[in-house]
Amino acid sequence: MTLVQVLGLGAAVAGFCMAWYLVAARAGVLWTRRALGAGAAVSGLGLLGLRFPWALDVMLAVDVALVALVWLDAALAVRLADVGKGTVRAGLRVVRDAPPAFSVGRGGDVSYRWMNSSARRARLLVREVRPNLLGGIQPRRSLIVPPHGEARETVTVRPLRRGRELGGGGPVGFAVDSAGPLGLGRRRGAIALPWDVAVYPPLVTVRLRASVARAQRRHEQGRAPLRRLGEGRLFESLREWVPGDDLRHIDWKATARRGKVITRQYEAERRQHVMLLLDLGRLLTAEAAGVSRLEHVVQAGLELAYTAVQHDDNVGVMAFADGVQHYVVPQRGRLALRRVLDVLAQVQPKLVEPDYPGAFRYLAARNRKRALTVLFTDVIDRFASDALVANVASLRPRHLPLAVTLQNPELNQVATLRPATASDAFRKAAAEELLRARDEALGHMRRSGVLVLDVPPARAAEGVVAQYLELKRRGRL
């Protein structure tokens, strides 16, 4: 047999194998490395066909036998359990045990329990597909599950970004390749395993600052009385009425029981409301040093909420863009903090103009008690920010408004550079003009009675917490 005939027969065999592979792949049957190695070894018989014509017949026979063995081996592989219409087919199942929430920058341990209810050992090659915020497609890993047994594994999940996934957010779960007992064929299947998880902003610095705030509060309480009597509405005790006491505070029931005039004594109320307002409009879609400006806002809001809860204040949050997206009424304690965290975990900016009048009308209708209203936003110039300035000023005198605006470090740097070329001079002049217009808008807010905290994005959290503590110390709330 000539070389041309051998090559032609080899090409025909290769084409047949390719067509077979495509058909098998659609049926979920795949080769293993062992089968590919065996096929490569058998192909060596084709070279003997140059000298011995019967070698080609042997190669074809062995190839057919190998294909049959691959199919048979794949058919004997442990299959995935099929649950439907009240019946359960024996096979492979997996159960996940994951924490309900993660934090950006910290890994969390997730446990998987693989259960094999068949009478054969399961040799698996699994690839996990997680939601994008948890890392998306993961590298393959090998696993062996004994017959009528189970195998456990623990993997570390490191979230990439904050957010929330309900029901998976796409085709998530496992792609499972189950190898047969001979190791020649494997059967591919998929296990749907939806996620319901929240990824919160980084909590390490928050907890550190909260511990410092607790220590500072204990130090302050050591120097001042814990309870101050005054005109608050927190009942403290009963005592005998003396001339000069307010007649409205007389407790007539206690007076009747004791036979003398008894008055109520109240404790000055120290618990205030802190309301976080997040502007999710176009001004927070930009980035600062490669990080979204909204991420700095979320971190600052989270640290302020932690600090306020440590000082026993009620905390709420409202997020809005072209409409109100989230609203949490001010509450106290861990429940309030958990609800604020749930909002901060999923807020995203939108490339739209914020509806300031609608947002502040919504707030006024639902929050009538005096509160420190902290608005995280940004301004460009006096005219572009007229709606913002007017509506923030409308919070007075019922509320104490605090506008937290984020500076542009790149713009500040350009404005302070010494120009070397004409182009640099024009850039410097434009930057100075933008900063001047921005300062004019901030000054207009200050003249309207609004507290303004204008800080670099990286110092937003530190600045807003310090401002809150200063307002508490001075009794401005």
Secondary structure, 3 states (H helix, E strand, C coil): CCHHHHHHHHHHHHHHHHHHHHHHHHCCEEECHHHHHHHHHHHCHHHHCCCCCHHHHHHHHHHHHHHHHHHHHHHHCCCECEEECCEEECCEEEEEECCCEEECCCCEEEEEEEEECCCCCEEEEEEEECCHHHCCEEEEEEEEECCCEEEEEEEEECCCCCEEEECCCCCCEEEEEEECCCCCEEEEEEEECCCEEEEECCCHHHHHHHHHHHHHHHHHHHHCCCCCEEEEEEEEEEEECCCCCCHHHECHHHHHHHCCCEEEEEECCCCCEEEEEEECCHHHCCEECCEEHHHHHHHHHHHHHHHHHHCCCEEEEEEECCCEEEEEEEECHHHHHHHHHHHHHHCCCCCCCCCHHHHHHHHHHHCCCCEEEEEEECCCCCCCCHHHHHHHHCCCCCCEEEEEEECCHHHHHHHHCCCCCHHHHHHHHHHHHHHHHHHHHHHHHHHCCCEEEEECHHHHHHHHHHHHHHHHHHCCC
